[in-house]
Amino acid sequence: MSDSNGTKLLPVRPGAALTVVSLISGILAFEVARECHQNLQLSGFHASFTPSLLYGCVIWLWWIPVTILLWNFAARWPSILKPSARMIAAQLAISGALAAAHLLFIQYTVRFAAAEWSSWGDLYRTHRVDDPEHFGVEIVIYGFIYGICAFLYSRMQGRNAFVQKLEIERQLSEAQLQALQMQMEPHFLFNTLNAITSLVSQRKTDEAMETLAHLNTILRTTLQRRSPTKVPFTEELQLVESYLAIQKVRFADRIEIDIQTTSEARKGLVPSFLLQPLVENAVRHGIESKKSGGRIETRAEKLGDKLWMRVCDNGNGTSSARSQGHGIGLNNIKERLSFFYPDMHQLEIESPPNGGYQVTIQIPFEEGPACN
């Protein structure tokens, strides 16, 4: 698997990584035990292999729980594995404490083995591990484990982000298809074409041509867009305006449309199909059932370094079917906002005290390339 830039992404599985660590630690523990036992035999001592194996296990199997703890702490606090001056200093302190504890444990094991197996103790009774060289080795081993964990964690995060991107692409592609299907529904096209026919029969040729141009804009925009992507806010607004213009022809005096955006807001970038589904929901589930007095408001402005947008209507509020999402869907909008602006966006859905339905979105402001 690779990302969009062709970089290979390691299929990291924590369980497999732990198995490798355990296997390596086990092999090193056995090698240390074998070396100890050979030294005993070469020195003329005849002792059981057990104390040598115990000694090797204490030296190397210690690092298995250390690795598990480090990985679990990183899963809860990812900043642990993100290099920084402060974190490196903290890890040096932690490695020093672990080294001291490990060396004490090894020293205790040596004394225990010397007391239990006298032949083994005759050779290793005076063996000491609390010298600076052993302490330095412990620091290096911990640093190696920390580096491997940081590398694997970063690759796993990259893989997860890539998988999430693929899922978002799939969902947005489906959303585009749903949007196109909505626009190609016989009911929608019939109403639009019927409105155009009515305008022509009334000799309102200019209005009929304008409505046809709006329909052309909607279909062309939907077909041309690729996902997931960001588009200029003016382009998204044009799609919304075309859709509402057609609905205005259809509903006539039953619907009032109010769109207000600042020039600064129009310079921004937004995820494609961000506002159109909200406006569609407002028409279908807020205004369509009203016999008169329907109103849809769309607002957008730049607030500091944020782009603020709101779509509201005076329809039936959250009791309608849209509370479970419709078409592209609120859930899909939430996921795309999380994809493009993780922890940097706000989405508020509510019914105002005077009734209706209101969706407010706030995202980081990004100026479109054409406006630079």
C-alpha positions as CSV (number, residue, x, y, z in Angstrom):
1,M,0.0,0.0,0.0
2,S,1.2,3.5,-0.8
3,D,-0.1,7.0,-0.3
4,S,-0.9,9.5,-3.0
5,N,2.8,10.5,-3.3
6,G,3.9,6.9,-3.8
7,T,5.4,6.5,-0.3
8,K,5.1,3.0,1.0
9,L,3.2,2.7,4.2
10,L,4.2,-0.1,6.5
11,P,1.2,-2.3,7.5
12,V,2.0,-2.0,11.2
13,R,0.3,-4.4,13.5
14,P,1.2,-3.9,17.2
15,G,0.7,-7.5,18.0
16,A,3.2,-8.6,15.3
17,A,5.7,-6.0,16.5
18,L,5.4,-7.2,20.1
19,T,5.9,-10.8,18.9
20,V,9.1,-9.7,17.2
21,V,10.3,-7.9,20.3
22,S,9.6,-11.0,22.4
23,L,11.3,-13.3,20.0
24,I,14.4,-11.1,19.8
25,S,14.5,-10.7,23.6
26,G,14.1,-14.5,24.0
27,I,17.0,-15.2,21.6
28,L,19.3,-12.7,23.3
29,A,18.4,-14.1,26.7
30,F,19.2,-17.6,25.6
31,E,22.5,-16.5,24.1
32,V,23.5,-14.8,27.4
33,A,22.6,-17.9,29.3
34,R,24.6,-20.1,27.0
35,E,27.6,-17.9,27.3
36,C,27.4,-17.9,31.1
37,H,27.1,-21.6,31.1
38,Q,30.1,-22.0,28.8
39,N,32.2,-19.7,31.0
40,L,31.3,-22.0,34.0
41,Q,32.4,-25.1,32.1
42,L,35.6,-23.5,30.9
43,S,36.4,-22.5,34.4
44,G,35.9,-26.0,35.7
45,F,32.6,-25.5,37.4
46,H,29.7,-27.9,37.0
47,A,26.5,-26.0,37.6
48,S,22.9,-26.3,36.4
49,F,21.9,-24.4,33.3
50,T,19.0,-22.9,35.2
51,P,20.8,-20.0,37.0
52,S,22.4,-19.0,33.7
53,L,19.0,-19.0,32.0
54,L,17.5,-17.0,34.8
55,Y,20.3,-14.5,34.5
56,G,19.8,-14.1,30.7
57,C,16.0,-13.7,31.1
58,V,16.4,-11.0,33.7
59,I,18.7,-9.1,31.5
60,W,16.7,-9.2,28.3
61,L,13.1,-10.1,29.0
62,W,12.9,-7.0,31.1
63,W,12.6,-5.0,27.9
64,I,9.3,-6.7,26.9
65,P,7.1,-5.1,29.6
66,V,9.0,-1.8,29.1
67,T,8.1,-1.9,25.4
68,I,4.5,-2.7,26.2
69,L,4.2,0.1,28.7
70,L,5.8,2.6,26.3
71,W,3.4,1.6,23.5
72,N,0.3,1.7,25.7
73,F,1.3,5.1,27.2
74,A,1.9,6.4,23.6
75,A,-1.6,5.1,22.6
76,R,-3.1,7.3,25.3
77,W,-0.7,10.3,25.0
78,P,0.7,10.3,21.4
79,S,3.0,13.2,22.3
80,I,5.2,10.8,24.1
81,L,6.6,9.5,20.8
82,K,6.8,12.9,19.1
83,P,10.4,14.2,19.2
84,S,10.9,17.6,21.0
85,A,13.5,19.0,23.3
86,R,11.1,18.7,26.3
87,M,10.2,15.1,25.4
88,I,13.8,14.0,24.8
89,A,14.8,15.4,28.3
90,A,11.8,13.6,29.9
91,Q,12.8,10.3,28.1
92,L,16.4,10.7,29.3
93,A,15.2,11.0,32.8
94,I,12.8,8.0,32.4
95,S,15.6,5.9,30.8
96,G,17.9,6.7,33.7
97,A,15.3,5.6,36.2
98,L,14.6,2.4,34.3
99,A,18.3,1.7,34.0
100,A,18.9,2.1,37.7
101,A,15.9,-0.2,38.5
102,H,17.0,-2.8,36.0
103,L,20.6,-2.9,37.2
104,L,19.4,-3.3,40.8
105,F,17.1,-6.1,39.7
106,I,20.0,-7.8,37.9
107,Q,22.2,-7.4,40.9
108,Y,19.6,-9.0,43.2
109,T,19.2,-11.9,40.7
110,V,22.9,-12.5,40.7
111,R,22.9,-12.7,44.5
112,F,19.9,-14.9,44.6
113,A,21.4,-17.3,42.0
114,A,24.7,-17.4,43.9
115,A,22.9,-18.3,47.1
116,E,20.8,-21.0,45.4
117,W,23.4,-22.6,43.1
118,S,26.8,-22.4,44.9
119,S,28.8,-23.6,41.9
120,W,27.3,-20.8,39.8
121,G,27.9,-18.4,42.6
122,D,31.6,-19.2,42.9
123,L,32.1,-17.6,39.5
124,Y,29.6,-14.8,39.5
125,R,29.4,-13.9,43.2
126,T,31.6,-10.9,42.6
127,H,30.0,-9.9,39.3
128,R,28.8,-6.3,39.4
129,V,26.5,-4.5,36.9
130,D,26.3,-1.1,38.5
131,D,29.3,0.4,36.8
132,P,28.9,3.4,34.3
133,E,29.4,1.1,31.3
134,H,26.4,-1.1,32.1
135,F,24.4,2.0,32.9
136,G,25.2,3.5,29.5
137,V,24.3,0.3,27.7
138,E,20.9,0.4,29.4
139,I,20.3,4.0,28.2
140,V,21.3,3.0,24.7
141,I,18.9,0.0,24.6
142,Y,16.0,2.1,25.9
143,G,16.8,4.8,23.3
144,F,16.8,2.1,20.6
145,I,13.4,0.8,21.7
146,Y,12.0,4.3,21.9
147,G,13.2,5.1,18.4
148,I,11.7,1.9,17.0
149,C,8.4,2.6,18.7
150,A,8.3,6.2,17.5
151,F,9.0,5.0,13.9
152,L,6.4,2.3,14.0
153,Y,3.8,4.6,15.6
154,S,4.4,7.3,13.0
155,R,4.0,4.8,10.2
156,M,0.9,3.4,11.7
157,Q,-0.6,6.9,12.1
158,G,0.3,7.5,8.4
159,R,-1.4,4.3,7.4
160,N,-4.5,5.1,9.4
161,A,-4.7,8.6,7.9
162,F,-4.3,7.1,4.4
163,V,-7.1,4.5,5.1
164,Q,-9.3,7.3,6.4
165,K,-8.6,9.4,3.3
166,L,-9.6,6.4,1.1
167,E,-12.8,6.0,3.1
168,I,-13.6,9.7,2.8
169,E,-12.9,9.6,-1.0
170,R,-15.3,6.6,-1.2
171,Q,-18.0,8.4,0.8
172,L,-17.6,11.6,-1.1
173,S,-17.8,9.8,-4.4
174,E,-21.0,8.2,-3.3
175,A,-22.2,11.6,-2.1
176,Q,-21.5,13.1,-5.5
177,L,-23.4,10.3,-7.2
178,Q,-26.3,10.9,-4.8
179,A,-26.2,14.6,-5.5
180,L,-26.2,13.9,-9.2
181,Q,-29.0,11.4,-8.8
182,M,-31.0,14.0,-6.9
183,Q,-30.5,16.5,-9.7
184,M,-31.4,13.9,-12.3
185,E,-34.5,12.6,-10.5
186,P,-37.5,12.7,-12.8
187,H,-39.4,14.6,-10.1
188,F,-36.7,17.3,-9.9
189,L,-36.2,17.5,-13.7
190,F,-39.9,17.5,-14.3
191,N,-40.5,20.4,-12.0
192,T,-37.6,22.3,-13.4
193,L,-38.5,21.7,-17.0
194,N,-42.2,22.3,-16.3
195,A,-41.2,25.7,-14.8
196,I,-39.2,26.5,-17.9
197,T,-42.1,25.5,-20.1
198,S,-44.4,27.7,-18.1
199,L,-42.1,30.6,-18.4
200,V,-41.8,30.1,-22.2
201,S,-45.6,29.9,-22.5
202,Q,-45.8,33.2,-20.6
203,R,-43.3,34.6,-23.1
204,K,-40.8,35.1,-20.2
205,T,-38.0,34.0,-22.4
206,D,-35.2,35.6,-20.4
207,E,-36.4,34.0,-17.2
208,A,-36.7,30.6,-18.9
209,M,-33.1,30.9,-20.3
210,E,-31.9,31.9,-16.9
211,T,-33.5,28.9,-15.2
212,L,-32.0,26.6,-17.9
213,A,-28.6,28.1,-17.3
214,H,-28.9,27.4,-13.5
215,L,-29.8,23.8,-14.3
216,N,-26.8,23.6,-16.6
217,T,-24.5,25.0,-13.8
218,I,-25.7,22.4,-11.3
219,L,-25.2,19.5,-13.6
220,R,-21.9,20.6,-15.0
221,T,-20.4,21.4,-11.5
222,T,-21.5,18.0,-10.2
223,L,-19.9,16.2,-13.1
224,Q,-16.7,18.1,-13.1
225,R,-15.8,18.0,-9.4
226,R,-13.3,15.4,-8.1
227,S,-13.3,14.3,-4.4
228,P,-12.2,14.9,-1.8
229,T,-11.2,18.4,-2.7
230,K,-11.6,22.0,-1.6
231,V,-13.1,24.5,-4.0
232,P,-13.4,28.3,-3.9
233,F,-16.3,29.5,-1.8
234,T,-17.6,31.5,-4.8
235,E,-17.9,28.2,-6.7
236,E,-19.8,26.5,-3.9
237,L,-22.0,29.6,-3.5
238,Q,-22.7,29.6,-7.3
239,L,-24.0,26.0,-7.0
240,V,-26.2,27.0,-4.0
241,E,-27.5,30.1,-5.8
242,S,-28.4,28.1,-8.9
243,Y,-30.2,25.5,-6.9
244,L,-32.2,28.1,-5.0
245,A,-32.9,30.1,-8.1
246,I,-34.6,27.0,-9.6
247,Q,-36.5,26.4,-6.4
248,K,-37.6,30.1,-6.4
249,V,-39.1,29.6,-9.9
250,R,-40.9,26.5,-8.6
251,F,-42.3,27.8,-5.3
252,A,-42.6,31.5,-6.4
253,D,-44.1,33.5,-3.5
254,R,-44.0,30.5,-1.2
255,I,-40.3,30.8,-0.6
256,E,-38.1,33.8,0.3
257,I,-34.4,33.4,-0.2
258,D,-31.8,35.6,1.6
259,I,-28.1,35.1,0.8
260,Q,-25.6,37.4,2.4
261,T,-21.8,36.9,2.1
262,T,-18.9,39.2,2.6
263,S,-16.2,39.8,-0.1
264,E,-13.6,38.4,2.3
265,A,-15.6,35.2,2.8
266,R,-15.8,34.7,-1.0
267,K,-12.0,34.5,-1.2
268,G,-11.9,31.4,1.0
269,L,-11.8,27.7,0.2
270,V,-14.3,25.1,1.4
271,P,-14.8,21.4,1.0
272,S,-16.8,20.6,-2.1
273,F,-20.5,20.1,-1.6
274,L,-20.5,21.6,1.9
275,L,-23.4,24.0,1.7
276,Q,-25.5,22.6,-1.2
277,P,-26.8,19.6,0.8
278,L,-27.7,21.8,3.7
279,V,-29.7,24.1,1.4
280,E,-31.3,21.1,-0.2
281,N,-32.4,19.8,3.2
282,A,-33.8,23.2,4.0
283,V,-35.9,23.2,0.9
284,R,-37.1,19.5,1.0
285,H,-37.7,19.2,4.7
286,G,-38.2,22.7,5.8
287,I,-40.0,24.6,3.1
288,E,-41.6,22.1,0.8
289,S,-44.5,21.3,3.2
290,K,-45.2,25.0,4.0
291,K,-48.0,26.6,2.0
292,S,-46.6,30.1,2.4
293,G,-44.1,32.1,4.3
294,G,-41.1,29.8,3.7
295,R,-37.7,31.4,4.2
296,I,-34.1,30.2,3.7
297,E,-31.1,32.2,4.8
298,T,-27.5,31.6,4.0
299,R,-24.8,33.6,5.7
300,A,-21.0,33.6,5.4
301,E,-18.3,35.9,6.7
302,K,-14.6,35.9,7.7
303,L,-14.2,36.1,11.5
304,G,-10.5,36.5,12.3
305,D,-8.8,33.5,10.9
306,K,-12.0,31.6,10.6
307,L,-14.6,31.2,7.9
308,W,-18.1,31.2,9.4
309,M,-21.2,29.9,7.6
310,R,-24.8,29.3,8.5
311,V,-27.8,27.9,6.7
312,C,-31.2,28.2,8.4
313,D,-34.9,28.0,7.5
314,N,-38.2,28.5,9.3
315,G,-39.6,25.0,8.6
316,N,-40.4,22.1,10.9
317,G,-37.2,22.0,12.9
318,T,-35.4,18.8,14.0
319,S,-38.6,16.8,14.0
320,S,-38.4,16.3,10.3
321,A,-36.6,13.4,8.4
322,R,-33.5,15.5,8.0
323,S,-32.6,15.0,11.6
324,Q,-31.4,11.6,10.5
325,G,-29.5,13.0,7.5
326,H,-30.6,13.2,3.9
327,G,-28.8,12.9,0.6
328,I,-25.1,13.7,1.1
329,G,-26.0,13.8,4.8
330,L,-25.0,15.6,7.9
331,N,-22.9,12.6,9.0
332,N,-20.9,12.8,5.7
333,I,-20.4,16.5,6.3
334,K,-19.1,15.8,9.8
335,E,-16.7,13.3,8.5
336,R,-15.3,15.5,5.8
337,L,-14.9,18.4,8.2
338,S,-13.0,16.1,10.5
339,F,-10.9,14.9,7.6
340,F,-10.0,18.4,6.3
341,Y,-9.9,20.2,9.7
342,P,-9.2,17.7,12.5
343,D,-9.9,19.4,15.8
344,M,-10.0,22.8,14.0
345,H,-13.7,23.1,13.1
346,Q,-17.1,23.6,14.7
347,L,-20.4,22.2,13.5
348,E,-23.6,23.2,15.4
349,I,-27.0,21.9,14.6
350,E,-30.0,23.4,16.4
351,S,-33.6,24.5,16.2
352,P,-33.8,28.2,17.1
353,P,-36.4,29.3,19.7
354,N,-38.6,30.8,16.9
355,G,-38.7,27.4,15.1
356,G,-36.9,26.1,12.0
357,Y,-33.6,24.4,11.5
358,Q,-30.1,25.9,11.7
359,V,-26.7,24.6,10.8
360,T,-23.6,26.6,11.6
361,I,-20.1,25.7,10.4
362,Q,-16.8,27.3,11.3
363,I,-13.5,26.3,9.6
364,P,-10.0,27.7,9.3
365,F,-9.9,30.4,6.6
366,E,-7.8,29.5,3.6
367,E,-7.5,31.9,0.8
368,G,-8.1,30.5,-2.7
369,P,-5.1,30.4,-5.1
370,A,-7.0,32.5,-7.7
371,C,-7.2,35.3,-5.1
372,N,-3.5,35.4,-4.2
